[in-house]
Amino acid sequence: AQEEEFAALAQVCAVLGSQWGDEGKGKLVDVLAQKYDVVARGQGGANAGHTIYDSDGNQYKLHLMPSGVLNPDAQCIIGNGVVVNLPSLFEEIKGLEGRGICCKGRVLVSDRAHLLFDFHKEVDGLREEELAGKKIGTTKRGIGPCYSNKAIRNGIRVGDLNHPDVFAEKLARLVDENRKRFAGSFDLDVEAEVAAYKEYFEELRPYIGDSVHVINQAYSEGKRILVEGANATMLDLDFGTYPYVTSSNPSIGGVCTGLGLSPHKFGCVIGVAKAYTTRVGEGPYPTELFGEMAERVREEGGEYGTTTGRPRRCGWLDVVALDYACTINGFTHLNITKLDVLSVLDEIKLGVAYKAPNGDVLPAFPSDLTLLEQVEVVYETLPGWKSDISKCRTWSDLPAAAQAYVRRVEELTGVECRWIGVGPGREALITKDE
C-alpha cells in the first residue's frame, strides 16, 4: 500500500527540512526516489550531510549527490543554485562507483552552478576567526564565501570551465581580492590551481549540462521529479535565525530559483521534522535541553553531524518554529522522523507558544534574536510510551501515547503527519492511514 501511495504522489514533489537541518530528509527522498524519474538538488553545497541506507541495510553518506543516486533508473541533477566543490564531488562519485553505483550518464551538474574552490574553505575559517566571540558556527566548507562571490557577481560558474582563458583571468582576480582582504594570512598558487582545474574539467565534462532545460523538458514529457532540500527553513538566509543561518534559501522559494522550476509545477511539498529538535552551531534555540536529558536524547538519537561529526544541540519539538516553517513553505504533508528516539522518556514536552518578557504571547516566530533569546517557552506535557516502537510498521502498531503525540502535532500545525519514521532503515517508515 505504501508503494502505491508513493507512486500516486504529485508529478513534482519537494522534500524540505523544516527545522535546523539533520531531520532525516535523505531517508524519505531515498524511499520516494524509487518512484521518481528525476531527483534534483537546488541549493546548498557539501555542508549538507544525508545518511541513507539501501535495501540491504548498507549505509551511504552523501554531501553533494542527490539521495536518489541509489535508484539506478533515476537521473540526478545538481542544480544551478548549488555551490559545487569539484574534489568533493569526484570523491563522492568515486566512492559510489567503487560500491557498484553507476554515476556516468545519470548525474548532471548545472553549467550555471557556482564553483566552490578549496580556498573558499580557507576564507571561511579566516572569517570565523575574525568574528572571535560572535562566531556563526559554520561547517567551514566554504559555502558562505562562495555564495558571497555569487552575490557580488565575481563568482566562477561551472560553464566558465569551457573557456580556459576567461576562467584563469576570473580566478586570478578572485585570489588577488582575497590576498588583499586577508593580507599575510592568505595566498594561493594561481597557475597550479588553473592547471588542476584543466584536469578537473576533463573529468567533469561528461556530467555538465543545462539543468534548467533538462528538468523542464522532463516535466513537459510527464516525467516525475523529486526535489531534495538541503539544510532547512530555520537556517534560511531570509527566514532563519539570521545571522546564525546558512547562505542559501532552503525554503520553497530557493528550490524554485535553484532549479528554474516555476512554483505552479509543485503539487506536493513535504516538510520533514524530527519528533524533537536539534541544532548544530551557534544561535538561539528556545526549546534547547541541557545536562542529563540533552545527553540522553543525543545518545539515543546518535546526534552527531554527518558532515562535521560535531555533537548536536538537542531540544523538545518547537511547534512555534514548525508552524512558521509550515506557513512559509505551504507544506502539504509532514514526515515526522526519529519518533523511536523518544521511547525512553517518561514524558515528552511540546513547545507550543513563546511568551515575551512582558508576559505577552508572541503571535509568530520573531525575527529579533534578542527577543528570541529572552522568550519563555510555553510547554504542553504528554505521556511517554516507554516501549520499543522500532519494529512497528503500521499506524495501528504504534502505542496509543505515540499516536496521541503525532495527532497533537497535526492539530497544532494544521498539516497532516503522513509518514512517521521509527528507525534508520528504509522499511522503518509508517504511513498514517487512519
N, C-alpha and C positions, 0 to 999 in steps of 0.2 A: 504493500500500500504506500509506503514511504517513497519507494522508487517511482511509482506512478505520480505521486504528488509533486516530486521534484521535476519530473518530465513535463508536468502541466503548468509550471510557473511561467511568468511572462517571458516574451522573447528577449527582452533586455532586463537584466536583474543586477542590482548593485548590492554588495555586501560591505557595510561600513562599520567601523568602530565607533561606539557611542560614548566611550569614557576617556581614559588617558592612555589608550593603547593596551596591547597584550591581552585582549579579551578572548582570543582564540578564534579569530576570523578565519585563519588558514584552514581549520578543520571543515567548517561549513562550506567554504569555497571549494576545497578538495572534494567533498562529497557531491556538491552541486555540479562541479566541473565534469563529472562523468556524464552529465545530461546536456552539456553545452558545447557548442562548436568552437567558440572563441572565448578565451579568458584573458582579460586585459588589466593592466595596472596603469593608473593615470597620474599619480603624484608620489612624492617622497623619493627615497633612494635606498641605499643599503643600510639606513638606520632602522628599517623595518625588519623584524625578525619573525618569520612564520614557521612554526614547527608542525609538520604534518606526518601522517602515517599512511603507508599503503595497505592493501587488503591483507597482507601477511604480517602486518604489525611493524614493519621496518620504518625507522624514523628518518625524516629528511628535514634539514634546517635550511630554509630559503631566506634570502635577503633582498634580491632584486628580481628574481624569477617569479612570475605568477604561479600560484599554488596549483593551477590547472595542468602543470607540466607532467603530472603523474597520469593523466589521461592521454594515451598515445594518439588519440584522434583529435585532440583539441589544438587549435592554433593559439599560441601565447603571444600577446602583444605588450611590449614595454612602450607606453605612450609618450606623447610629446611633453607632458607635464612632469615626467620622471627625470631625475638627475642621475646620470649613469657613470659609474666608475668602471672603466673597462677591465683593469686587472681583476677586480672583484667579480665582474660578470663572467670573465673567462674561467676563473677558478670555480665558480658555481657550475658552469656548463661542463667543465672537465670532470667535476665530482659526480654530476648526474650521468654523463656519458659512461664514466667508469663503473657505474652501477646499472648499466644497460638501458638508461633512459635517453632516447634519441632527441636531440635538440635541433639539429640541422633541418631546414625546410619547415620547421614548426614554430620557431621563435623569430619574431620580428621586432627590431629595435627602431623606433621612430627616428627619421632623419632630422626631426625638429627637436628631439630631446637634447638637453644640455649635458656636456661632458663635465664630470666631476674628476678633477685631477688629484693625484696624491698630495700635491702642495695645498689643496683646499683643506685637507685634514690638518696639515701643519698650521695653517692660518686659523683654523677652528680652535686649536689648542692655544695659540698665541692670544686670540681674542678672549678666551675664557680666563687666561692668566691676568689680563688687563682688568677684568671685572672684579678680581680679588674676592671681597666678601659678598658680592652680589652675582655669583655665577648662575648661569641658566641651567647648568647640569646637562649639557649636550652629550651626545654619544661620541663626539669628536670624529664623526665620519665625514666632515667637510660639507654637510648639507647646507647649513646657513650661508657660508661664504659663496658656495656655488649659486644658490638662489639669489644672493645679493648681486653677483655679477650679471645674472639674468635680468634682474630688475633695473640695474643701471646701464643695461644694454652693451656691456663689453664681454658677455659670456661667449663661449665657443660651443657650437652645436655639432651633433654627430655628422650632419651633412657637410660641415666645413672640412671634414677629412678628405672629401673629394677634390679639394683644391689645396695641395700641399703648401704653395707659397703664401696663400691667404692665411692658412692655418698657422704657419710659422710666425707670420707677422703679428697675428692676434695674440698668440701665446707669449711672444716677446713683450708685447705691451702689457699684458696681464701680469707677467712676472715682474716687470720693471715697476709697475704700480705697487706691488706688494713689497718689493725691496725698499721703496721709499717709505711706505707705510710702517714697516717693521724694521727700520734701519738697524743693521748689526745683528738682527735675530733671524733674518730670512734670506736665503739665497737658493738659486736653482741653476743647474747647467741646462740652458735652453736648448742648445744643439743636441745634447744627449736625449732630452725629452722629445724633441721633434723626431729624432731617429727612432726612438721607441714607439712613437705613435704611428710612424710609417708602417712598422711591422704589425702593430695592433690593427691598423686599418685593413690590411690584407686578411687578417683573421676574422675581422668583424664584417667585411664586405658582404658575405652571403646572407647576413642577418638584417642588413639595413633596408628600410623600405618606407614608403609614405603611409604611415599608420592611419592617418585621418581618412585617406581614400579607402584603404583596405577595410577598416572597421565599418565605414558607412556603406561600402559595397556589400559587405557581408550582411548588413542589416537589410539592404534592398533585396538581397537574394533569399531573405527569410531565415537566415542562419541565427542560431541562438547565441546571445552574447552575455557573458557574465563578467561583471566589473568588480575587481578586488580592491577595496580601500586599504591604504597603509596608514599607520598611526591612528588618530581618532579625533572626534569632534572637539573634545576638551583640550586638545593640543592644536586646534585650528588657529592659524595666524590671525584670523578676524574674530572668531567666536570663543577661542580658548582662554586660558588664564594668562593672557599676554603680560609680560614678555616670556613667561615660562611655557613656551609653546614650540612647535616645530616651525619650519619655514615655508610650509605649503598649506593648502586648504584641503584637509582630509574629509571635509563635509561634501554634500552632494554637488555644490557648485564647482568645487575643484575637480570633481570627477568629470563633469561636462567639459570644462575647459582643458582638462588634462588629456582628453581623448578626442575632442572635437565631435562628441555625440550630443545632439540637441536634447534639452530637458524632456520634450514630449515623448521621446522614444523609451524612456524608463517606465516600465509597467510595474516594477516591483523594487522596493528599496528596503533591504533587511538591515536592521540595526543589531549589532552583536554587543551584548552586555554580560559581564561576569555577574554571578549571583552575589558578589561582593565587589569591592573596587581595589585597584592597585594603581600605583603611580611610580614612575622612575624619574629621578632628577629632582630639581628644586621646584618651589611654587606652593601656593596654598592648597590645602586638601582638607576640607571641613570635617569629613567623617573618618579621618585617619585614626587607626588604632595604635597603641603603644604598648611596650612591655610584653608580658607573657602572652596576652591574647593575640597581639600582632605576630609574635613569633610562631604561635600555634597555627594561625592561618597561613603564614608564609611557608612553613614546613609542609603542612598538609597539601597546599596548592603548588608546591615547587616553584615559588615565586622568585625566580632569578632570571635576569634578562637573557633572551635568545642571542641578542647582538653583543651585549657587554658582559653578561654574567653577574651584573650588579644585583644585590638584593633589592627587591621592590618594596616600596612602602605599601602597607595594606590597610584597608578600612571597610566599614559597613557600606552596603549599597546606598548610594546617594541618589534618591529619586528626584530631587530638585534638578540636579545636573542631567539626569537621564531624561526627564521630561523636556528640558531645554533642548537636548540633542534630538529628541523625537520631533519637536516643533520645527527646528531648523531644517532637518533632513526629510521630513514628511514620511517617516518610516511606515511601511505597510504591515510589517511584521517585526517582532523581536526574536532573537535567538539568545536565550539565557544559557550561559556556559558555566561549567565547573560547580554545578549545584551540589555535587557529591562532596566537595571540599567542606561544606557547612555541616555535614553529617555528624561531626564530632562535637558540635556545640549544643549546650542545653537550651539556650535561647538565642534568637537572632534578631538583630535590630535593623530597621529600615529608617534612613534619614528622610523625613517627609516634608520638612519645611525649615527655613532659616529665619531666625529672629535677629534683628539688628540690635545694637547695644541699648537703644531706647525702648526695646520691647516690641516694636512693630514687626509683624511677619512680612518678609520681603515678597513682592508679587512674582518675582522671577529670579533667575540666576544673575547676580550682579557683575558688571564689568570692573568695578572698583575693587582692586586687590586688598587695599587696606580694610575695607568693609568686610570682604570675604574672610580675611584672617580673624576678624572680630565676631563673626556671626556665632550664634548659639544654635546648634542643630536640634530640631525637634524630632524625637525618635518615636517610632512605634515598635513595640517588642512582640515578637511572635515566638511560639514554642518551637524548639528544635525537634527533629525526628529521631535522632540518636540511633540510626540504623544504616547499614551499608546499602546505598542505592546504586552502586556502580554496575550491578548486574541487571538493573531494571531496563526494560526495552519498550514498554508501553506506558501510557499515561496512567492506566489503572494499576500498574505495578507500583507506582510511587506511593509512599505513605501519605496519609491524609494531611499531615502537617506540611510536607513538602509541596503538595498540591496547593494548599492554602497560601503558602509563601508566593508561589508563581501567580496565583489568581490575584493576590493583593498588588503585585507589581503591575499587572494588567489594569486593574481598577485605577491605580494612581497615575498611570501614563496614558491610558485610553488606547493602548496598542496591544494587539494580540501577541502573547508569547507563544509562538507557533512551535518552536523547537527548543528542546531542553537538553543540554549536554551533561552527561553524568560520568564522563571518563575521557581519556585522551584518544582512544581508537575511533575509527570511522563508524563502527557499529554502535558506539555508546551515545546515540542521539535519539531522543524520544520525540515523536510528533504528538503534540497535544490535540487529540481528536475528539474531545467531548462535545 
